[in-house]
Amino acid sequence: MPDFTSTEIAGRIEDLYAAPLADLETHAQGQPPGMLSALLGMHNDLALAERSIAYHRDRLAQLVHPERQIGGHEVSHVLDCARRLTEAVAVRDIQAKAVSAVLQSLGRVPAPQAPSDPVPAVPTVPAPPVPAASAARSR
C-alpha cells in the first residue's frame, strides 16, 4: 500500500463527500460523531505527524550540521531528536495506513436516477394466494 500524505487523504475525503475539507469540518462540528468526524480526526492526526516529522528532521539537521561541534551534552539532544523523529514516522505510517483502508472501504453512492419507464398510473394487484397442498392422504 503506498504512503499517502495528508494532502492526498484530504483530496480523497473531499471526493468522497463532494465538498471542500473546510466545509466538511464545519458541517461535522454540528453533527453527532460519525464516519465523517472519524475521517477528519484521522486526517488531522496524519497532518500533525507530518508536521512533527518536518520539525524533527530540520532540528536533527541543525544538530548534526558539519560546522557544529558535537560534545557529550549535544549527543543526548541528537538521540532524543532522532527518537522523536522515529516516533513521528511510525505514527504517520500507521495513520496513513488506517485512513487509507477506511477510505478504500467506502464509496460514493451514485445519485438516484429518474426511472426511464413511466410509473404505471394503476397500481398492480397481487395475485390471489394459492391454496397450500394438503399433506393428508386421499382415499
C-alpha positions as CSV (number, residue, x, y, z in Angstrom):
1,M,0.0,0.0,0.0
2,P,1.5,3.3,-1.0
3,D,2.2,6.0,1.6
4,F,-0.4,8.7,1.4
5,T,0.2,12.3,2.5
6,S,-2.4,14.3,4.4
7,T,-2.9,16.3,1.2
8,E,-3.8,13.2,-0.7
9,I,-6.1,11.9,2.0
10,A,-7.8,15.3,2.2
11,G,-8.5,15.1,-1.5
12,R,-9.9,11.6,-1.2
13,I,-12.2,12.8,1.6
14,E,-13.3,15.7,-0.5
15,D,-14.0,13.4,-3.4
16,L,-16.0,11.0,-1.2
17,Y,-18.2,13.8,0.3
18,A,-18.1,16.1,-2.7
19,A,-17.3,19.1,-0.7
20,P,-14.2,21.1,0.4
21,L,-12.5,19.9,3.6
22,A,-13.1,23.2,5.4
23,D,-16.9,22.9,4.7
24,L,-16.8,19.3,5.9
25,E,-15.1,20.3,9.1
26,T,-17.7,23.0,9.7
27,H,-20.5,20.5,9.0
28,A,-19.1,17.8,11.2
29,Q,-18.9,20.1,14.2
30,G,-22.7,20.4,14.3
31,Q,-23.3,16.6,13.9
32,P,-23.1,13.7,16.2
33,P,-19.9,11.6,15.9
34,G,-19.9,9.5,12.8
35,M,-17.8,8.4,9.8
36,L,-17.1,12.0,8.6
37,S,-15.8,13.1,12.0
38,A,-13.7,9.9,12.3
39,L,-12.1,10.6,8.9
40,L,-11.5,14.2,9.7
41,G,-9.9,13.2,13.0
42,M,-7.6,10.7,11.3
43,H,-6.7,13.3,8.7
44,N,-5.8,15.8,11.4
45,D,-3.6,13.2,13.2
46,L,-1.9,12.4,10.0
47,A,-1.2,16.1,9.3
48,L,0.1,16.6,12.8
49,A,2.5,13.6,12.4
50,E,3.8,15.1,9.1
51,R,4.4,18.5,10.7
52,S,6.3,16.7,13.6
53,I,8.4,14.8,11.0
54,A,9.4,18.0,9.3
55,Y,10.2,19.8,12.6
56,H,12.3,16.9,14.0
57,R,14.1,16.3,10.6
58,D,15.0,20.0,10.4
59,R,16.1,20.1,14.1
60,L,18.2,16.9,13.6
61,A,19.9,18.5,10.6
62,Q,20.7,21.6,12.7
63,L,22.2,19.4,15.5
64,V,24.4,17.4,13.2
65,H,25.5,20.2,10.9
66,P,29.1,19.7,9.7
67,E,30.3,23.0,11.1
68,R,28.9,22.3,14.5
69,Q,30.8,20.6,17.3
70,I,29.0,17.7,18.9
71,G,30.0,17.2,22.5
72,G,28.7,14.9,25.2
73,H,25.8,17.3,26.0
74,E,24.7,17.6,22.4
75,V,24.7,13.8,21.9
76,S,21.7,13.4,24.2
77,H,19.8,16.1,22.1
78,V,20.7,14.3,18.9
79,L,19.5,10.9,20.2
80,D,16.3,12.5,21.6
81,C,15.5,14.2,18.3
82,A,16.2,11.0,16.4
83,R,13.9,9.1,18.7
84,R,11.1,11.7,18.3
85,L,11.6,11.6,14.5
86,T,11.3,7.8,14.5
87,E,8.1,8.0,16.6
88,A,6.5,10.6,14.3
89,V,7.3,8.5,11.2
90,A,5.7,5.5,12.9
91,V,2.6,7.5,13.8
92,R,2.4,8.9,10.2
93,D,2.7,5.4,8.7
94,I,0.0,3.9,11.0
95,Q,-2.4,6.8,10.4
96,A,-1.9,6.8,6.7
97,K,-2.5,3.0,6.5
98,A,-5.6,3.2,8.7
99,V,-7.3,6.1,6.9
100,S,-6.4,4.6,3.5
101,A,-8.0,1.3,4.5
102,V,-11.2,3.1,5.7
103,L,-11.4,5.2,2.6
104,Q,-11.0,2.2,0.3
105,S,-13.9,0.5,2.1
106,L,-16.1,3.5,1.4
107,G,-17.6,4.6,-1.9
108,R,-19.6,7.4,-3.0
109,V,-23.2,6.4,-3.6
110,P,-24.4,7.5,-7.1
111,A,-27.2,10.0,-7.2
112,P,-30.6,8.4,-7.8
113,Q,-31.6,8.4,-11.5
114,A,-35.0,9.2,-12.8
115,P,-36.7,6.0,-14.0
116,S,-36.6,5.5,-17.7
117,D,-40.0,3.7,-17.8
118,P,-43.0,5.8,-16.7
119,V,-44.6,4.6,-13.4
120,P,-48.0,2.9,-14.2
121,A,-50.9,5.0,-13.0
122,V,-52.8,2.0,-11.8
123,P,-51.2,0.0,-9.1
124,T,-50.8,-3.7,-9.8
125,V,-52.9,-6.1,-7.8
126,P,-51.2,-9.0,-6.3
127,A,-52.2,-12.4,-7.5
128,P,-54.6,-14.4,-5.2
129,P,-52.9,-16.7,-2.8
130,V,-52.6,-20.3,-4.0
131,P,-54.1,-22.8,-1.5
132,A,-51.5,-25.0,0.2
133,A,-51.3,-28.6,-0.8
134,S,-52.6,-30.9,1.9
135,A,-50.2,-33.4,3.4
136,A,-53.1,-35.8,4.2
137,R,-53.6,-38.9,2.0
138,S,-56.7,-39.0,0.0
139,R,-58.9,-42.1,-0.2
